[in-house]
Amino acid sequence: MSQIDKSNEEYDQDTYLEVAKNALIFAIIMILVTIALWGFVYLTLLERGIAQ
């Protein structure tokens, strides 16, 4: 019985680490996309002469 509990606990930890890694990758990608979008908007406004 304890073998099953230990195996299940290891699986839960591996699943947790995988989910945490995926969340971190997703957050980094979202930050990069947001920075790229703001940079595009800033360059567009700069090109039109609206931004100083």
N, C-alpha and C positions, 0 to 999 in steps of 0.2 A: 504493500500500500504506500509506503514512504517513497519507494522508487518511482511510482506514478506521480506522486505529488512533486518530487524533485524534478522529474522530466517536464512536467507541466510548468513549473516555476521557471526553468531554463527557457522553455519555449516563450513564455510571457516576456522574459527579459530580452530575448532576441527580437521578438516582435516589437517591443517598446523601443529598442535601439534602432530598428529599421524605420519605424514611424518617425522617430525623432530626427533621423538622418534625412528622410524625405521632406519633413517639415522645414529643416534648415536649408536644404537645397531650394525648396519652393520660395522661402523667404528671401534668399539671396537673389534668385532670379527676379522676383517681384521688385526688389529694391533697384536692381540694375535696369529693369524695364521702366520704372518710374523716373529714374535719373535720366535715361535716354529720352523719354517723352518730354520731360521738362527742358532738357537741352535743345531738343528739336523746336519746341515752342519758343524758347529764348532766342535761338538763332533766327527763326522766322520773324519774330518781332524786331530783332536787331537789323535784319535785312530790310524791313519796311521802314526803319527809322523811328519806331515807336519807343523802343527801349534805349536808354542812354548808354 
